[in-house]
Amino acid sequence: MDRPDIQLRNATYREFVALGRAPTAEEVATIVGTDPGEVRAGWRRLHEAHALVLDDAGEIRMVNPFSAVPTSHRVVAAGKGWYANCGWDAFGVGSALHVDSVIETECPDCHEPIRLVVRDGRPDDASLVFHVLVPAVTWWQDIGFT
Amino acid sequence: MLLFRSEDHVDRWLAGRTPGATVPISKLAELADAWWGDRLDPAWEPHTREQNQQILDDLGLTGPFWRLG
């Protein structure tokens, strides 16, 4: 990942947080002073490097830990509502923003709602557990499933 | 990578599938801070695999299941 791609990645993340949604290639191109085609090419390289995730159309799908599309992991943090890609990422939203957060999801077994307040990095319900189904070496084989 | 009410709920959900790894929620919170805490830093740099492995190791997430490569 070269310096211009890191700068593109950082600009994309900043804009995602500022807008509360995935930025378009046109919006990011304006910020970094290039054209949308260059942004899309850079995003593709960042996708290959696992620095963000594109969907099949080449639009932003994940700027991990944030999800650009609705998921079953909702987070309220820094005065905004977000979606996270998984349980780990749900905690990551508050970690990335360096703020307290509220996580809302449901238990995949019983489908009862789960609501967690994370304050100073500590969840208010220590009885819950986190399960990782697939080994770490395979996490990026199908990141949507992971 | 999902949150469950308890280990019993994980077992029921697995329904005989091979389990992965179950981690207390407090450990997940620590992991998230270490893994994601720098993602919005203006001077963010990519983590190397070795850096990410060190994060897992430091939290006691060791063994073949947690090897990144």
Backbone of each chain as ProteinMPNN parsed JSONL, in Angstrom:
{"seq_chain_A": "MDRPDIQLRNATYREFVALGRAPTAEEVATIVGTDPGEVRAGWRRLHEAHALVLDDAGEIRMVNPFSAVPTSHRVVAAGKGWYANCGWDAFGVGSALHVDSVIETECPDCHEPIRLVVRDGRPDDASLVFHVLVPAVTWWQDIGFT", "coords_chain_A": {"N_chain_A": [[0.867, -1.191, 0.0], [0.861, 2.003, -1.085], [1.916, 5.427, -0.406], [0.046, 7.399, -1.558], [-2.264, 5.767, -1.744], [-2.731, 5.16, 0.92], [-3.359, 7.707, 1.815], [-5.674, 8.123, 0.358], [-7.287, 6.133, 1.432], [-7.428, 7.045, 4.111], [-8.758, 9.478, 3.734], [-11.187, 8.541, 2.752], [-12.192, 7.14, 4.964], [-12.404, 9.286, 6.8], [-14.357, 10.823, 5.549], [-16.508, 9.063, 5.496], [-17.156, 8.945, 8.215], [-17.737, 11.627, 8.705], [-19.967, 12.062, 7.08], [-21.669, 10.05, 7.864], [-22.327, 7.954, 6.313], [-21.517, 5.918, 3.409], [-19.165, 7.505, 1.361], [-19.366, 8.79, -2.008], [-17.476, 8.029, -4.994], [-17.114, 10.348, -6.374], [-17.41, 12.325, -4.418], [-15.193, 11.796, -2.764], [-13.159, 12.155, -4.587], [-13.222, 14.905, -5.007], [-12.29, 15.778, -2.557], [-9.672, 14.744, -2.343], [-8.525, 15.742, -4.569], [-8.504, 14.603, -7.162], [-9.676, 12.538, -9.902], [-12.86, 10.809, -10.232], [-12.483, 8.279, -11.389], [-9.848, 7.632, -10.761], [-10.106, 7.463, -8.004], [-11.799, 5.229, -7.785], [-10.123, 3.252, -8.843], [-8.1, 3.298, -6.948], [-9.575, 2.576, -4.661], [-10.106, -0.068, -5.393], [-7.557, -1.209, -5.242], [-7.142, -0.887, -2.501], [-9.157, -2.491, -1.526], [-8.204, -4.987, -2.372], [-6.04, -5.095, -0.709], [-7.224, -5.426, 1.699], [-7.952, -3.171, 3.121], [-10.288, -1.819, 2.971], [-13.668, -2.65, 2.01], [-15.227, -3.44, -0.984], [-18.381, -3.565, -2.757], [-20.041, -5.681, -5.212], [-20.494, -3.908, -7.247], [-18.498, -2.117, -7.031], [-18.785, -0.145, -5.176], [-18.476, 1.365, -1.874], [-18.613, -0.993, 0.667], [-17.78, -1.823, 3.196], [-16.081, 0.082, 5.596], [-14.153, -0.94, 7.596], [-14.368, -0.757, 11.103], [-16.956, -0.119, 10.302], [-20.12, -0.552, 8.663], [-21.437, -0.019, 5.437], [-23.956, -0.631, 4.771], [-27.218, -1.582, 6.043], [-27.176, -3.714, 8.903], [-27.487, -6.424, 11.297], [-26.273, -5.461, 13.491], [-26.367, -2.774, 15.287], [-25.206, 0.443, 16.201], [-24.995, 3.137, 18.407], [-23.216, 6.028, 18.607], [-21.174, 8.822, 19.329], [-23.225, 10.581, 18.82], [-24.522, 9.668, 16.55], [-26.149, 7.184, 14.502], [-24.972, 3.98, 13.59], [-24.006, 1.21, 11.488], [-22.53, -1.931, 12.09], [-20.242, -4.524, 11.034], [-20.177, -6.961, 12.311], [-20.188, -8.67, 15.523], [-17.74, -8.117, 16.749], [-16.885, -5.865, 15.296], [-18.925, -4.175, 16.059], [-18.237, -3.417, 18.655], [-15.95, -2.177, 17.832], [-16.672, 0.226, 16.628], [-17.145, 2.208, 18.624], [-14.583, 2.095, 19.684], [-12.99, 2.985, 17.543], [-13.949, 5.557, 17.214], [-13.381, 6.586, 19.646], [-15.192, 6.943, 21.76], [-17.946, 6.491, 24.102], [-20.47, 3.938, 23.654], [-23.567, 2.525, 22.423], [-24.708, -0.655, 21.844], [-26.787, -2.527, 19.795], [-28.215, -5.577, 19.113], [-29.095, -8.971, 18.307], [-29.466, -12.126, 19.957], [-28.219, -14.808, 18.166], [-29.185, -17.352, 18.594], [-31.571, -17.437, 20.319], [-32.881, -15.208, 19.503], [-33.551, -13.114, 21.096], [-33.473, -9.658, 21.941], [-30.379, -7.914, 22.302], [-28.878, -5.503, 24.229], [-26.331, -3.359, 24.807], [-24.408, -1.252, 26.823], [-21.47, 0.466, 26.345], [-19.052, 1.745, 28.184], [-16.308, 3.779, 28.75], [-14.821, 1.792, 27.539], [-15.753, -0.534, 28.665], [-18.158, -3.08, 28.727], [-21.569, -3.118, 29.871], [-22.778, -5.467, 30.558], [-21.536, -8.301, 31.566], [-22.082, -10.906, 31.138], [-22.474, -11.832, 28.633], [-21.302, -13.533, 25.636], [-18.893, -13.926, 22.991], [-18.716, -15.339, 19.831], [-16.551, -16.826, 17.534], [-16.683, -18.3, 14.512], [-15.078, -19.31, 12.43], [-11.626, -20.141, 11.71], [-8.831, -17.854, 12.234], [-7.093, -17.664, 10.038], [-8.705, -17.906, 7.86], [-10.367, -15.714, 7.745], [-10.508, -13.643, 5.826], [-11.226, -14.935, 3.554], [-13.91, -15.022, 2.933], [-15.175, -12.346, 3.695], [-17.618, -11.218, 4.183], [-19.167, -13.324, 5.176], [-17.602, -14.057, 7.397]], "CA_chain_A": [[0.0, 0.0, 0.0], [1.763, 3.152, -1.151], [1.464, 6.623, 0.336], [-1.22, 7.95, -2.07], [-3.402, 4.902, -1.402], [-3.01, 5.353, 2.354], [-4.053, 9.001, 1.93], [-7.039, 7.903, -0.159], [-7.99, 5.347, 2.46], [-7.722, 7.894, 5.271], [-9.787, 10.444, 3.324], [-12.447, 7.81, 2.644], [-12.653, 6.909, 6.337], [-12.828, 10.57, 7.39], [-15.6, 11.256, 4.921], [-17.552, 8.158, 5.964], [-17.559, 9.361, 9.564], [-18.338, 12.964, 8.624], [-21.281, 11.985, 6.429], [-22.501, 9.008, 8.465], [-22.661, 7.01, 5.228], [-20.402, 5.749, 2.492], [-19.028, 8.57, 0.362], [-19.246, 8.374, -3.409], [-16.157, 8.278, -5.58], [-17.07, 11.764, -6.756], [-17.185, 13.12, -3.202], [-13.809, 11.612, -2.311], [-12.284, 12.751, -5.604], [-13.169, 16.345, -4.734], [-11.481, 16.014, -1.346], [-8.248, 14.435, -2.534], [-8.033, 16.463, -5.728], [-8.27, 13.755, -8.324], [-10.951, 12.294, -10.571], [-13.532, 9.624, -9.663], [-11.893, 7.043, -11.9], [-8.655, 7.345, -9.953], [-10.58, 7.019, -6.688], [-12.296, 3.845, -7.911], [-8.958, 2.377, -9.015], [-7.455, 3.218, -5.635], [-10.427, 1.751, -3.791], [-9.921, -1.478, -5.765], [-6.286, -1.657, -4.647], [-7.344, -0.972, -1.05], [-9.978, -3.697, -1.329], [-7.309, -6.146, -2.496], [-5.138, -5.066, 0.447], [-8.074, -5.592, 2.891], [-8.022, -1.912, 3.863], [-11.722, -1.555, 2.956], [-14.339, -3.708, 1.246], [-16.164, -2.969, -2.002], [-19.396, -4.522, -3.193], [-19.83, -6.16, -6.583], [-20.569, -2.761, -8.158], [-17.348, -1.253, -6.797], [-19.089, 0.887, -4.175], [-18.013, 1.031, -0.531], [-19.461, -1.901, 1.439], [-17.29, -1.752, 4.574], [-14.833, 0.688, 6.033], [-14.165, -1.673, 8.86], [-15.461, -1.635, 11.534], [-18.274, 0.387, 9.9], [-20.773, -1.115, 7.49], [-22.163, 0.978, 4.647], [-25.329, -1.111, 4.567], [-27.803, -2.03, 7.312], [-26.869, -5.056, 9.402], [-28.155, -6.698, 12.565], [-25.457, -4.884, 14.563], [-26.545, -1.33, 15.27], [-24.409, 1.12, 17.223], [-25.149, 4.582, 18.556], [-21.961, 6.564, 19.147], [-20.848, 10.174, 18.87], [-24.434, 11.268, 18.385], [-25.024, 9.148, 15.287], [-26.401, 5.758, 14.398], [-24.066, 3.307, 12.654], [-24.094, -0.241, 11.395], [-21.245, -2.63, 12.132], [-20.261, -5.73, 10.213], [-20.272, -8.156, 13.156], [-20.113, -8.326, 16.936], [-16.418, -7.508, 17.006], [-16.919, -4.524, 14.727], [-19.857, -3.345, 16.841], [-17.391, -2.801, 19.68], [-14.927, -1.385, 17.165], [-17.158, 1.561, 16.276], [-16.797, 3.086, 19.747], [-13.117, 2.114, 19.809], [-12.425, 3.826, 16.483], [-14.355, 6.947, 17.438], [-12.91, 6.93, 20.993], [-16.336, 7.424, 22.538], [-18.838, 5.458, 24.604], [-21.405, 3.526, 22.607], [-24.653, 1.589, 22.741], [-24.772, -1.689, 20.812], [-28.054, -3.265, 19.756], [-28.23, -6.693, 18.183], [-29.919, -10.015, 18.898], [-28.796, -13.414, 20.115], [-28.568, -15.626, 17.001], [-29.863, -18.582, 19.023], [-32.944, -17.259, 20.815], [-33.382, -14.002, 18.841], [-33.871, -12.062, 22.056], [-32.613, -8.487, 21.72], [-29.236, -7.635, 23.173], [-28.537, -4.076, 24.257], [-25.139, -3.2, 25.63], [-23.781, 0.071, 26.915], [-20.019, 0.352, 26.504], [-18.602, 3.021, 28.771], [-14.86, 3.688, 29.034], [-14.316, 0.529, 27.009], [-16.247, -1.695, 29.408], [-19.58, -3.355, 28.523], [-22.312, -3.13, 31.138], [-23.295, -6.811, 30.819], [-20.38, -9.185, 31.368], [-22.52, -12.301, 31.011], [-22.541, -12.201, 27.217], [-20.083, -14.095, 25.04], [-18.635, -13.659, 21.573], [-18.268, -16.584, 19.185], [-15.918, -16.756, 16.213], [-16.929, -19.647, 13.979], [-14.038, -19.809, 11.514], [-10.27, -19.801, 12.166], [-8.323, -16.546, 11.801], [-6.426, -17.727, 8.731], [-9.716, -17.889, 6.788], [-11.295, -14.599, 7.933], [-10.668, -12.817, 4.631], [-11.659, -15.717, 2.388], [-15.264, -14.532, 2.674], [-15.286, -11.425, 4.83], [-19.035, -11.004, 4.473], [-19.59, -14.416, 6.042], [-16.862, -13.966, 8.661]], "C_chain_A": [[0.903, 1.241, 0.0], [1.117, 4.379, -0.49], [0.171, 7.223, -0.237], [-2.431, 7.085, -1.741], [-3.742, 5.001, 0.086], [-3.768, 6.667, 2.55], [-5.494, 8.889, 1.425], [-7.872, 7.137, 0.855], [-8.381, 6.239, 3.644], [-8.797, 8.934, 4.935], [-11.157, 9.762, 3.235], [-13.028, 7.544, 4.029], [-13.174, 8.207, 6.967], [-14.183, 10.98, 6.837], [-16.757, 10.357, 5.342], [-18.074, 8.627, 7.327], [-18.236, 10.73, 9.53], [-19.756, 12.913, 8.074], [-22.234, 11.033, 7.15], [-22.991, 8.016, 7.424], [-21.438, 6.888, 4.326], [-20.327, 6.928, 1.529], [-18.995, 7.984, -1.045], [-17.816, 8.644, -3.885], [-16.02, 9.752, -5.957], [-16.775, 12.635, -5.536], [-15.732, 13.003, -2.739], [-12.839, 12.238, -3.314], [-12.133, 14.253, -5.373], [-12.236, 16.638, -3.566], [-9.993, 15.799, -1.62], [-7.675, 15.08, -3.794], [-7.664, 15.591, -6.901], [-9.603, 13.529, -9.021], [-11.547, 10.986, -10.063], [-12.961, 8.308, -10.172], [-10.652, 6.637, -11.122], [-9.049, 6.856, -8.565], [-11.031, 5.567, -6.774], [-11.131, 2.863, -8.08], [-8.214, 2.202, -7.69], [-8.257, 2.382, -4.668], [-10.237, 0.264, -4.103], [-8.62, -2.02, -5.172], [-6.428, -1.803, -3.138], [-8.199, -2.181, -0.682], [-9.089, -4.938, -1.372], [-6.371, -6.247, -1.298], [-5.893, -5.218, 1.766], [-8.113, -4.335, 3.75], [-9.434, -1.334, 3.855], [-12.342, -2.636, 2.078], [-15.33, -3.063, 0.283], [-17.233, -4.02, -2.269], [-19.158, -4.88, -4.664], [-19.847, -5.017, -7.599], [-19.397, -1.8, -7.973], [-17.622, -0.104, -5.849], [-18.62, 0.407, -2.806], [-19.048, 0.154, 0.18], [-19.082, -1.874, 2.916], [-16.089, -0.815, 4.636], [-14.696, 0.217, 7.477], [-13.657, -0.795, 10.005], [-16.859, -1.196, 11.068], [-18.801, -0.384, 8.694], [-21.514, -0.001, 6.763], [-23.61, 0.581, 4.409], [-25.892, -1.592, 5.9], [-27.433, -3.485, 7.642], [-27.655, -5.267, 10.693], [-27.351, -6.186, 13.757], [-25.516, -3.365, 14.461], [-25.777, -0.704, 16.445], [-24.788, 2.598, 17.233], [-23.89, 5.085, 19.247], [-21.71, 7.925, 18.537], [-22.061, 10.861, 18.257], [-25.009, 10.794, 17.072], [-25.329, 7.661, 15.416], [-25.523, 5.158, 13.312], [-24.496, 1.851, 12.522], [-22.683, -0.803, 11.402], [-21.382, -3.966, 11.415], [-20.456, -7.006, 11.018], [-20.185, -7.699, 14.605], [-18.807, -7.645, 17.316], [-16.417, -6.064, 16.508], [-17.864, -3.602, 15.502], [-19.115, -2.665, 17.995], [-16.367, -1.853, 19.046], [-15.374, 0.018, 16.817], [-16.813, 2.559, 17.393], [-15.284, 3.208, 19.914], [-12.503, 3.049, 18.776], [-12.735, 5.302, 16.719], [-13.861, 7.477, 18.784], [-14.022, 7.582, 21.817], [-17.071, 6.221, 23.127], [-19.857, 5.111, 23.517], [-22.518, 2.664, 23.189], [-24.774, 0.64, 21.558], [-26.115, -2.397, 20.915], [-27.961, -4.349, 18.699], [-29.195, -7.725, 18.761], [-29.103, -11.283, 18.994], [-29.194, -14.286, 18.918], [-29.296, -16.91, 17.353], [-31.325, -18.328, 19.365], [-33.626, -16.035, 20.207], [-33.902, -12.947, 19.816], [-32.955, -10.868, 21.799], [-31.49, -8.398, 22.749], [-28.962, -6.143, 23.075], [-27.414, -3.881, 25.263], [-24.725, -1.745, 25.652], [-22.293, -0.15, 27.163], [-19.505, 1.711, 26.96], [-17.14, 2.865, 29.197], [-14.306, 2.327, 28.636], [-14.85, -0.708, 27.688], [-17.747, -1.883, 29.167], [-20.306, -3.51, 29.856], [-22.943, -4.49, 31.43], [-22.187, -7.81, 30.508], [-20.789, -10.633, 31.151], [-22.536, -12.77, 29.556], [-21.221, -12.805, 26.75], [-20.067, -13.789, 23.547], [-18.134, -14.957, 20.96], [-17.74, -16.302, 17.794], [-15.98, -18.151, 15.625], [-15.742, -20.181, 13.185], [-12.656, -19.35, 11.972], [-9.747, -18.515, 11.531], [-7.739, -16.591, 10.393], [-7.425, -17.639, 7.579], [-10.609, -16.658, 6.836], [-11.547, -13.82, 6.647], [-11.046, -13.611, 3.393], [-13.066, -15.324, 1.961], [-15.618, -13.595, 3.818], [-16.75, -11.135, 5.161], [-19.576, -12.079, 5.398], [-18.923, -14.32, 7.405], [-17.531, -12.951, 9.579]], "O_chain_A": [[1.62, 1.494, 0.968], [-0.044, 4.362, -0.082], [-0.734, 7.533, 0.538], [-3.514, 7.612, -1.486], [-4.912, 4.934, 0.463], [-4.702, 6.738, 3.349], [-6.411, 9.483, 1.993], [-9.033, 7.468, 1.097], [-9.515, 6.194, 4.119], [-9.65, 9.233, 5.771], [-12.17, 10.355, 3.607], [-14.23, 7.707, 4.239], [-14.24, 8.227, 7.583], [-15.054, 11.432, 7.581], [-17.874, 10.839, 5.525], [-19.283, 8.694, 7.553], [-19.205, 10.96, 10.253], [-20.639, 13.632, 8.542], [-23.453, 11.182, 7.064], [-23.976, 7.314, 7.649], [-20.467, 7.635, 4.451], [-21.34, 7.306, 0.94], [-18.636, 6.822, -1.238], [-17.062, 9.388, -3.258], [-14.935, 10.326, -5.866], [-15.981, 13.573, -5.615], [-15.115, 14.001, -2.366], [-11.811, 12.79, -2.922], [-11.043, 14.804, -5.527], [-11.49, 17.617, -3.581], [-9.155, 16.585, -1.177], [-6.477, 14.975, -4.057], [-6.644, 15.805, -7.556], [-10.565, 14.251, -8.759], [-10.828, 10.145, -9.524], [-12.96, 7.316, -9.442], [-10.428, 5.456, -10.856], [-8.418, 5.955, -8.012], [-10.676, 4.76, -5.916], [-11.157, 1.766, -7.521], [-7.761, 1.107, -7.355], [-7.697, 1.568, -3.933], [-10.208, -0.566, -3.194], [-8.577, -3.141, -4.665], [-5.89, -2.744, -2.555], [-7.983, -2.814, 0.352], [-9.199, -5.825, -0.525], [-5.956, -7.341, -0.915], [-5.287, -5.149, 2.835], [-8.287, -4.416, 4.966], [-9.742, -0.449, 4.653], [-11.631, -3.44, 1.476], [-16.162, -2.248, 0.681], [-17.021, -5.211, -2.04], [-18.187, -4.431, -5.273], [-19.281, -5.141, -8.685], [-19.306, -0.789, -8.668], [-16.805, 0.808, -5.719], [-18.394, -0.785, -2.592], [-20.219, 0.522, 0.279], [-19.952, -1.899, 3.786], [-15.181, -0.914, 3.812], [-15.08, 0.902, 8.425], [-12.613, -0.156, 9.874], [-17.847, -1.846, 11.41], [-18.04, -0.81, 7.826], [-22.139, 0.854, 7.39], [-24.4, 1.377, 3.901], [-25.133, -1.969, 6.793], [-27.389, -4.35, 6.768], [-28.4, -4.387, 11.125], [-27.708, -6.449, 14.905], [-24.81, -2.752, 13.66], [-25.72, -1.269, 17.537], [-24.888, 3.228, 16.18], [-23.54, 4.628, 20.335], [-22.0, 8.152, 17.362], [-21.941, 11.625, 17.299], [-25.897, 11.444, 16.52], [-24.835, 6.98, 16.314], [-25.346, 5.749, 12.246], [-25.252, 1.334, 13.344], [-21.765, -0.237, 10.808], [-22.486, -4.472, 11.216], [-20.858, -8.029, 10.464], [-20.116, -6.503, 14.888], [-18.79, -6.707, 18.113], [-15.995, -5.154, 17.221], [-17.632, -2.396, 15.589], [-19.336, -1.488, 18.278], [-15.972, -0.855, 19.649], [-14.542, 0.92, 16.719], [-16.257, 3.625, 17.129], [-14.768, 4.276, 20.241], [-11.598, 3.82, 19.094], [-11.908, 6.176, 16.463], [-13.914, 8.681, 19.034], [-13.829, 8.608, 22.469], [-16.853, 5.082, 22.713], [-20.079, 5.884, 22.585], [-22.414, 2.148, 24.302], [-24.923, 1.071, 20.415], [-26.525, -2.815, 21.998], [-27.666, -4.075, 17.535], [-30.022, -7.393, 19.61], [-28.168, -11.498, 18.222], [-30.385, -14.485, 18.677], [-29.958, -17.499, 16.499], [-32.218, -18.932, 18.771], [-34.83, -15.85, 20.384], [-34.598, -12.011, 19.423], [-31.781, -11.05, 21.474], [-31.655, -8.767, 23.912], [-28.831, -5.59, 21.983], [-27.558, -4.212, 26.44], [-24.697, -1.083, 24.614], [-21.909, -0.87, 28.084], [-19.525, 2.688, 26.212], [-16.789, 1.93, 29.916], [-13.433, 1.779, 29.309], [-14.457, -1.822, 27.341], [-18.526, -0.953, 29.378], [-19.731, -3.973, 30.841], [-23.587, -4.646, 32.467], [-21.927, -8.127, 29.348], [-19.929, -11.5, 30.996], [-22.605, -13.969, 29.286], [-20.174, -12.621, 27.372], [-21.082, -13.444, 22.942], [-17.235, -15.6, 21.502], [-18.385, -15.635, 16.986], [-15.396, -19.085, 16.174], [-15.431, -21.37, 13.256], [-12.53, -18.277, 12.562], [-10.162, -18.134, 10.436], [-7.887, -15.632, 9.636], [-7.043, -17.332, 6.45], [-11.537, -16.559, 6.033], [-12.671, -13.383, 6.397], [-11.174, -13.048, 2.306], [-13.376, -15.296, 0.77], [-16.271, -13.99, 4.783], [-17.076, -10.837, 6.31], [-20.355, -11.787, 6.305], [-19.573, -14.478, 8.438], [-17.063, -12.724, 10.695]]}, "seq_chain_B": "MLLFRSEDHVDRWLAGRTPGATVPISKLAELADAWWGDRLDPAWEPHTREQNQQILDDLGLTGPFWRLG", "coords_chain_B": {"N_chain_B": [[-18.992, -13.896, 13.516], [-20.318, -13.273, 16.26], [-22.551, -12.065, 18.847], [-23.68, -13.604, 21.818], [-26.108, -14.692, 24.257], [-25.134, -16.447, 26.166], [-22.795, -19.16, 26.791], [-24.281, -21.485, 26.585], [-26.229, -20.766, 24.753], [-24.65, -20.442, 22.499], [-23.878, -23.101, 22.067], [-26.358, -24.315, 21.471], [-27.029, -22.925, 19.143], [-24.984, -23.729, 17.431], [-25.69, -26.346, 16.911], [-24.521, -28.906, 16.611], [-22.535, -28.355, 14.773], [-19.004, -27.867, 14.17], [-17.442, -26.222, 16.788], [-16.122, -22.841, 16.937], [-14.311, -20.427, 18.386], [-14.994, -19.263, 21.622], [-15.376, -16.285, 23.374], [-15.127, -14.266, 26.274], [-17.204, -11.368, 26.784], [-15.967, -9.141, 27.846], [-13.337, -9.535, 27.147], [-13.567, -9.313, 24.399], [-14.14, -6.596, 24.194], [-11.69, -5.482, 24.935], [-10.14, -6.48, 22.865], [-11.292, -5.224, 20.648], [-10.642, -2.541, 21.142], [-7.849, -2.63, 20.907], [-7.586, -3.524, 18.299], [-9.087, -1.863, 16.604], [-8.702, 0.719, 17.438], [-7.039, 2.646, 16.243], [-8.079, 3.299, 13.783], [-9.172, 5.638, 12.765], [-7.213, 7.467, 13.042], [-5.38, 10.323, 12.046], [-2.839, 9.841, 11.079], [-2.841, 7.205, 10.302], [-1.497, 3.984, 9.687], [-1.084, 1.008, 7.76], [-1.673, -2.063, 9.506], [0.725, -4.581, 10.074], [0.722, -8.139, 9.439], [2.086, -9.321, 11.519], [1.893, -7.418, 13.536], [-0.877, -7.494, 14.019], [-1.101, -10.146, 14.829], [0.311, -9.994, 17.179], [-1.393, -8.446, 18.724], [-3.499, -10.25, 19.169], [-2.079, -12.283, 20.472], [-1.231, -10.926, 22.785], [-3.569, -10.727, 24.17], [-4.039, -13.224, 24.936], [-5.158, -14.81, 23.036], [-4.389, -17.336, 21.57], [-2.808, -20.123, 19.848], [-3.578, -22.555, 17.237], [-6.106, -21.815, 16.091], [-6.21, -19.065, 16.22], [-4.187, -18.151, 14.615], [-3.036, -15.989, 12.148], [-1.856, -16.504, 9.745]], "CA_chain_B": [[-18.516, -13.168, 14.689], [-21.621, -12.89, 16.786], [-22.743, -11.969, 20.297], [-24.683, -14.545, 22.329], [-26.472, -14.453, 25.651], [-24.286, -17.275, 27.024], [-22.203, -20.302, 26.082], [-25.36, -22.434, 26.268], [-26.86, -20.306, 23.508], [-23.715, -20.775, 21.405], [-23.971, -24.553, 21.824], [-27.631, -24.603, 20.78], [-26.954, -22.338, 17.797], [-24.083, -24.546, 16.616], [-26.49, -27.51, 16.497], [-23.67, -30.015, 16.192], [-21.403, -27.934, 13.95], [-17.74, -27.727, 14.884], [-17.339, -24.885, 17.371], [-14.924, -22.048, 16.708], [-13.777, -19.982, 19.672], [-15.904, -18.415, 22.395], [-14.573, -15.303, 24.112], [-15.947, -13.399, 27.131], [-17.463, -10.07, 26.166], [-14.965, -8.18, 28.335], [-12.137, -9.744, 26.32], [-13.867, -8.739, 23.087], [-14.0, -5.136, 24.296], [-10.25, -5.197, 24.895], [-9.674, -6.794, 21.509], [-11.772, -4.173, 19.746], [-9.83, -1.336, 21.367], [-6.503, -2.823, 20.373], [-7.626, -3.797, 16.853], [-9.747, -0.801, 15.84], [-8.536, 2.032, 18.068], [-6.283, 3.611, 15.44], [-8.594, 3.315, 12.41], [-9.487, 6.991, 12.316], [-6.091, 8.359, 13.314], [-4.938, 11.008, 10.813], [-1.574, 9.27, 10.594], [-3.001, 5.748, 10.281], [-0.668, 3.168, 8.8], [-1.593, -0.369, 7.783], [-1.072, -3.036, 10.425], [1.289, -5.796, 9.481], [0.172, -9.358, 10.03], [2.782, -9.559, 12.786], [1.29, -6.526, 14.54], [-2.199, -8.018, 14.378], [-0.911, -11.375, 15.611], [0.746, -9.595, 18.516], [-2.598, -8.021, 19.456], [-4.184, -11.47, 19.606], [-1.222, -12.962, 21.459], [-1.213, -10.16, 24.041], [-4.837, -10.949, 24.869], [-4.146, -14.653, 25.237], [-5.875, -15.5, 21.955], [-3.264, -18.053, 20.985], [-3.116, -21.459, 19.336], [-3.792, -22.608, 15.779], [-7.329, -21.133, 15.655], [-6.001, -17.611, 16.169], [-3.052, -17.816, 13.745], [-3.507, -15.237, 10.975], [-1.267, -17.036, 8.517]], "C_chain_B": [[-19.711, -12.514, 15.365], [-21.625, -12.847, 18.309], [-23.881, -12.888, 20.721], [-24.946, -14.247, 23.798], [-25.601, -15.255, 26.61], [-23.692, -18.391, 26.185], [-23.259, -21.343, 25.743], [-26.05, -22.044, 24.954], [-25.955, -20.588, 22.306], [-23.86, -22.249, 21.049], [-25.248, -24.894, 21.072], [-27.579, -24.116, 19.333], [-26.071, -23.174, 16.886], [-24.792, -25.806, 16.106], [-25.612, -28.618, 15.915], [-22.525, -29.628, 15.28], [-20.14, -27.828, 14.813], [-17.646, -26.325, 15.478], [-16.067, -24.179, 16.923], [-14.313, -21.707, 18.05], [-14.797, -19.059, 20.33], [-15.079, -17.573, 23.359], [-15.505, -14.507, 25.02], [-16.077, -12.003, 26.519], [-16.447, -9.013, 26.629], [-13.668, -8.307, 27.531], [-12.353, -9.16, 24.921], [-13.698, -7.222, 23.107], [-12.528, -4.73, 24.246], [-9.691, -5.404, 23.492], [-10.069, -5.684, 20.535], [-10.947, -2.901, 19.904], [-8.457, -1.471, 20.723], [-6.513, -2.916, 18.843], [-8.089, -2.578, 16.066], [-9.409, 0.601, 16.315], [-7.85, 3.07, 17.208], [-6.902, 3.864, 14.064], [-8.921, 4.7, 11.876], [-8.364, 7.973, 12.625], [-5.652, 9.028, 12.014], [-3.672, 10.393, 10.222], [-1.635, 7.748, 10.557], [-2.053, 5.098, 9.283], [-1.22, 1.747, 8.852], [-0.892, -1.207, 8.844], [-0.411, -4.142, 9.605], [0.6, -7.007, 10.109], [0.81, -9.615, 11.4], [2.21, -8.659, 13.887], [-0.075, -7.065, 14.99], [-2.073, -9.3, 15.2], [-0.506, -11.047, 17.039], [-0.445, -9.142, 19.363], [-3.332, -9.245, 20.007], [-3.384, -12.161, 20.708], [-1.297, -12.262, 22.815], [-2.486, -10.366, 24.849], [-5.053, -12.426, 25.183], [-4.927, -15.427, 24.199], [-4.814, -16.197, 21.104], [-3.709, -19.441, 20.528], [-3.466, -21.399, 17.871], [-5.023, -21.825, 15.312], [-7.082, -19.648, 15.43], [-4.79, -17.22, 15.337], [-3.564, -17.172, 12.465], [-2.889, -15.74, 9.671], [-0.031, -17.837, 8.833]], "O_chain_B": [[-20.066, -11.37, 15.083], [-20.817, -13.5, 18.97], [-24.921, -12.945, 20.064], [-24.127, -13.639, 24.487], [-25.347, -14.818, 27.733], [-24.037, -18.554, 25.014], [-23.15, -22.019, 24.72], [-26.405, -22.906, 24.15], [-26.437, -20.931, 21.226], [-23.954, -22.605, 19.875], [-25.216, -25.686, 20.13], [-28.027, -24.806, 18.417], [-26.366, -23.32, 15.7], [-24.521, -26.272, 15.0], [-25.92, -29.19, 14.869], [-21.635, -30.439, 15.021], [-20.219, -27.714, 16.036], [-17.758, -25.339, 14.749], [-15.072, -24.815, 16.576], [-13.848, -22.59, 18.771], [-15.383, -18.192, 19.682], [-14.205, -18.079, 24.063], [-16.581, -14.104, 24.577], [-15.176, -11.525, 25.829], [-16.114, -8.099, 25.875], [-12.99, -7.314, 27.269], [-11.438, -8.584, 24.332], [-13.179, -6.635, 22.158], [-12.168, -3.751, 23.592], [-8.884, -4.615, 23.001], [-9.267, -5.263, 19.702], [-10.594, -2.259, 18.915], [-7.967, -0.546, 20.076], [-5.586, -2.456, 18.175], [-7.559, -2.286, 14.994], [-9.786, 1.578, 15.668], [-8.054, 4.267, 17.415], [-6.31, 4.575, 13.253], [-8.943, 4.909, 10.663], [-8.544, 9.183, 12.484], [-5.561, 8.363, 10.983], [-3.465, 10.425, 9.009], [-0.623, 7.074, 10.752], [-1.841, 5.603, 8.181], [-1.764, 1.328, 9.874], [0.314, -1.084, 9.058], [-0.934, -4.572, 8.577], [-0.02, -6.909, 11.169], [0.141, -10.074, 12.326], [2.062, -9.089, 15.031], [-0.385, -7.09, 16.181], [-2.832, -9.52, 16.144], [-0.916, -11.719, 17.986], [-0.505, -9.415, 20.562], [-3.736, -9.266, 21.169], [-3.929, -12.566, 21.734], [-1.41, -12.909, 23.856], [-2.486, -10.2, 26.069], [-6.124, -12.822, 25.642], [-5.32, -16.569, 24.437], [-4.405, -15.696, 20.057], [-4.834, -19.869, 20.787], [-3.634, -20.314, 17.315], [-4.989, -21.226, 14.237], [-7.685, -19.044, 14.543], [-4.398, -16.053, 15.351], [-4.417, -17.732, 11.777], [-3.384, -15.41, 8.593], [0.609, -18.368, 7.925]]}, "name": "protein", "num_of_chains": 2, "seq": "MDRPDIQLRNATYREFVALGRAPTAEEVATIVGTDPGEVRAGWRRLHEAHALVLDDAGEIRMVNPFSAVPTSHRVVAAGKGWYANCGWDAFGVGSALHVDSVIETECPDCHEPIRLVVRDGRPDDASLVFHVLVPAVTWWQDIGFTMLLFRSEDHVDRWLAGRTPGATVPISKLAELADAWWGDRLDPAWEPHTREQNQQILDDLGLTGPFWRLG"}
